[in-house]
Amino acid sequence: MIILKVVWLDAQHSAGEWVTLDAMKGPLPEITSAGLLVHEDRAKIVLAAAWDGHHASGEVTIPKSAIVRRRVLR
């Protein structure tokens, strides 16, 4: 099983609050995630905190277009 560390750009939203135009123009949040690589295809990767071969827990699906960098952890 491969364990990856992935840095990726996330979407953002204001959660219903008023936001200035300058705030909207700011950089996207850079997120770091690490986990077991349970799926990869042309469009996305799926990391999970736990995996039994059929079921995952603590999973996150990251579009490949959002990935800044990735590294295999040993």
Secondary structure, DSSP 4 states (H G I P E B T S, - for coil): --EEEEEEEPP---TT----HHHHHSPPPEEEEEEEEEEE-SSEEEEESEE-SS-EES-EEEEGGGEEEEEEE-
